Amino acid sequence: MKMEARDLAFGYPGHPVGRDVSMSLSAGEVVCLLGPNGSGKTTLFKTLLGLLPAQGESVHVDGTDLANLSAREIGRRVSYVPQAHESYFPFTVLDVVLMGRTAHGGLFSTPSADDRERAGHALGQVAISHLADATYTRISGGERQLALVARALAQDARIMILDEPTASLDFGNQVRVLERILALADQGMGILVSTHNPDHALACADRVVLLHRGRVVEDGQPEVVITRESLMKLYGVDVDVAQFESTPEPRTLCVPRFARRPRHAGLGPDSGAESDAVLP
């Protein structure tokens, strides 16, 4: 399975957002899309999902123009994971995952035994089978995000697009979501993911695409694309991109450069310095 955009122009009626975008995604590959707010990432995703028509040229999935596929046919090829959100209805986690099976049935059809089996398998793939009967509105943000990944898996599509899946998650849940993304790619899925954190791209991407003002400015291996110069152009901030030794291989991290308030020696809680505070 392969998705490819060729000289794509995208946007809304009367409001172009981007143009001349060429990029591809193959089975087993993780491609990370980096770009500042307003660069067109969400609009590009909507176009790749067929929710917005291309304004110029095309998007192809396994050689077929997306414009020639129905919404259901697209749903069987490409799945979508939005940012975790609150739900107003007390669905169980299993019910939420079963919604991913609508691409293979009808919106109001009753889930079959096969649908339930596939939904249960999807929960197992993201290691939250124990939450099947939990109420979606009562689980943590990280667990909700994994449930949305499971819902996309239940579609049985071989390409998955994730829109900032680690946004608003604590550090531990960010790691867990990234681990799931890597595991899915290892199983042969093509993964396109957007993030505002270049360290996440360095951690899990095979390729990184930099999007600025609706255009691709760089596309290549993370260590080549993510540099001090490229991040300064993209975000307008000064960043050190440094490698450090780790096991099993060296890693690269981005550290922002900004003036730090100096630490004052002797004022910490264990300094033994006298304090004028009056304790009750």
C-alpha positions in Angstrom: 0.0 0.0 0.0 1.3 3.4 -0.9 0.0 7.0 -0.7 1.4 9.7 -3.0 0.7 13.4 -3.5 1.9 14.8 -6.7 2.3 18.6 -7.0 -0.8 18.9 -4.8 -2.6 22.2 -4.3 -5.0 22.2 -1.4 -7.3 24.5 0.5 -10.9 25.7 0.8 -13.2 27.1 -1.8 -11.9 30.6 -2.6 -9.1 30.2 0.0 -6.0 28.3 -1.2 -3.7 27.1 1.6 -0.9 25.2 0.0 0.5 24.2 -3.4 3.2 22.2 -5.1 3.2 19.6 -2.4 4.8 16.3 -3.4 5.2 13.5 -0.8 4.8 9.8 -0.4 4.2 7.2 2.2 4.9 3.5 1.8 4.0 0.4 3.8 6.1 0.0 7.0 7.2 3.6 6.9 6.7 6.4 9.5 6.7 9.9 8.0 6.5 12.8 10.3 5.1 16.2 9.3 6.6 19.2 11.1 5.4 22.7 10.7 4.3 25.8 12.7 0.7 26.7 13.4 -0.9 28.0 10.3 1.4 26.1 7.9 -1.4 24.0 6.5 -0.9 20.6 8.2 -4.6 20.1 9.1 -5.8 21.2 5.7 -3.3 18.9 4.0 -4.5 16.0 6.1 -8.1 16.7 5.2 -7.1 16.6 1.5 -5.2 13.4 1.9 -8.2 11.8 3.6 -10.5 12.9 0.8 -12.5 15.2 3.1 -11.5 18.2 0.9 -11.1 17.9 -2.8 -7.6 18.6 -4.2 -7.5 22.1 -5.8 -4.8 21.0 -8.2 -3.2 17.7 -9.3 -4.0 14.7 -7.1 -3.6 12.2 -4.3 -3.2 8.6 -5.2 -3.6 5.5 -3.1 -2.0 2.4 -4.7 -2.2 4.1 -8.0 -5.9 5.1 -7.7 -6.9 8.8 -7.7 -8.6 9.5 -4.4 -11.2 11.5 -6.3 -12.4 8.3 -7.9 -13.0 6.5 -4.6 -16.1 6.7 -2.4 -15.9 7.7 1.2 -16.3 4.1 2.2 -13.6 2.9 -0.2 -11.2 5.5 1.2 -12.0 4.4 4.7 -10.9 0.9 3.8 -7.6 2.2 2.7 -6.8 5.1 4.9 -7.7 5.6 8.6 -7.5 8.7 10.7 -6.6 9.4 14.3 -7.6 12.9 15.6 -6.4 14.4 18.8 -8.0 12.8 21.9 -11.2 14.5 22.7 -13.9 14.5 25.3 -17.2 12.7 24.4 -20.6 13.7 25.6 -21.9 10.2 25.5 -20.9 7.4 27.9 -19.8 4.9 25.2 -17.7 2.0 26.3 -14.2 1.9 24.9 -15.2 -1.2 22.9 -18.2 0.8 21.4 -15.8 3.6 20.3 -13.5 1.1 18.6 -16.4 -0.6 16.9 -17.2 2.7 15.2 -14.2 2.1 13.1 -16.0 -0.8 11.5 -18.5 1.5 9.7 -16.3 1.5 6.7 -17.1 -2.2 6.3 -20.8 -1.9 7.1 -23.3 0.9 7.6 -23.4 3.8 10.0 -26.5 2.3 11.8 -25.9 -1.4 11.1 -25.5 -3.7 14.1 -21.9 -4.9 14.7 -21.4 -8.5 13.7 -19.5 -11.1 15.6 -16.6 -10.5 13.2 -16.7 -6.8 13.8 -16.5 -7.4 17.6 -13.6 -9.8 17.1 -11.7 -7.3 15.0 -12.4 -4.5 17.5 -11.1 -6.7 20.3 -8.0 -7.5 18.4 -7.4 -3.8 17.7 -7.6 -3.1 21.5 -5.0 -5.8 22.0 -2.7 -4.3 19.4 -2.5 -1.1 21.5 -2.4 -3.0 24.8 -5.7 -1.7 26.3 -7.9 -4.8 26.1 -8.5 -4.4 29.8 -10.4 -1.2 29.1 -12.9 -2.7 26.7 -15.8 -2.2 29.1 -14.6 1.0 30.7 -16.5 4.2 30.0 -14.6 6.3 27.4 -15.3 9.6 29.2 -13.8 8.3 32.4 -10.4 7.0 31.2 -7.2 9.1 30.9 -6.2 11.3 28.0 -3.5 8.8 27.0 -5.9 5.9 27.2 -8.5 7.8 25.0 -5.7 8.5 22.4 -4.9 4.8 22.3 -8.6 4.0 22.0 -8.7 6.2 18.9 -5.7 4.4 17.5 -7.6 1.1 18.1 -10.6 2.6 16.4 -8.5 3.4 13.3 -7.0 -0.1 13.4 -10.4 -1.7 13.4 -10.9 -0.1 9.9 -8.4 -2.6 8.6 -6.8 0.2 6.5 -3.1 -0.1 5.7 -2.4 3.6 6.0 -2.9 5.6 9.1 -2.9 9.4 9.5 -2.5 10.8 13.0 -3.0 14.5 13.8 -0.7 15.5 16.7 -1.5 12.3 18.7 0.7 13.3 21.6 -0.8 16.8 22.1 -1.9 17.5 25.7 -0.6 14.1 26.9 1.8 13.7 29.9 5.3 12.5 29.2 4.6 8.8 30.0 1.5 8.7 27.7 3.5 10.5 24.9 6.1 7.6 25.1 3.4 5.0 25.0 1.7 6.5 21.9 5.0 6.7 20.1 5.8 3.1 21.0 2.5 2.0 19.5 3.2 4.0 16.3 6.6 2.2 15.9 4.9 -1.2 16.6 2.3 -0.6 13.9 4.9 0.4 11.4 6.8 -2.8 12.2 3.6 -4.7 11.3 3.7 -3.1 7.9 1.4 -0.1 8.2 2.2 3.2 6.6 2.1 5.9 9.2 1.8 9.7 8.6 1.9 11.7 11.8 2.1 15.4 12.6 3.7 16.8 15.7 5.0 20.1 17.0 7.9 18.2 18.8 11.0 17.6 16.6 12.3 15.2 19.2 9.4 12.9 18.5 10.2 13.0 14.8 13.8 12.1 15.7 12.6 9.3 17.9 10.3 7.5 15.5 10.3 8.8 12.0 11.9 7.2 8.9 11.4 10.5 7.0 10.6 14.0 8.0 8.6 16.5 5.9 8.9 20.2 6.8 5.8 22.2 5.8 6.0 26.0 5.8 3.3 28.3 4.5 1.7 25.5 2.7 4.8 24.2 0.9 7.2 21.4 1.5 10.6 23.0 2.3 12.5 19.8 3.1 11.9 16.0 2.9 14.4 13.5 4.1 15.9 11.5 6.9 15.4 13.0 10.4 19.0 13.6 11.2 19.5 15.4 7.8 16.3 17.5 7.8 16.2 18.5 11.5 19.0 21.0 11.9 19.5 24.2 13.8 19.1 26.1 10.6 15.9 24.4 9.4 14.2 24.8 12.8 15.2 28.4 13.0 13.6 29.0 9.6 10.5 26.9 10.5 9.8 28.2 14.0 11.8 31.4 14.3 13.7 30.3 17.4 17.3 29.3 18.1 17.8 25.7 18.8 20.8 23.4 19.5 20.6 20.0 17.8 23.0 17.8 19.6 23.8 14.1 19.7 24.4 12.2 22.9 25.6 8.7 23.7 22.9 6.3 24.7 22.1 2.6 24.5 21.8 0.9 22.1 22.7 3.8 19.7 23.4 7.5 19.9 20.4 9.8 19.9 19.8 13.3 18.7 17.9 15.9 20.7 16.8 19.5 20.2 17.5 22.0 23.0 16.1 25.5 22.7 18.5 28.4 23.3 17.1 31.1 25.6 18.3 33.2 28.4 17.8 31.3 31.7 17.3 32.9 35.1 20.5 32.2 37.0 20.2 29.7 39.8 21.0 31.2 43.2 23.2 28.9 45.4 22.1 28.4 48.9 18.4 29.1 48.5 17.2 25.5 47.9 15.2 23.6 50.4 18.2 21.6 51.5 20.7 24.4 51.6 20.5 24.9 55.4 20.2 28.7 54.8 18.2 30.6 57.4 14.7 31.7 56.3 12.6 34.6 57.5 9.4 32.6 56.9 7.2 32.2 59.9 5.9 28.7 60.2 2.5 28.1 61.8 
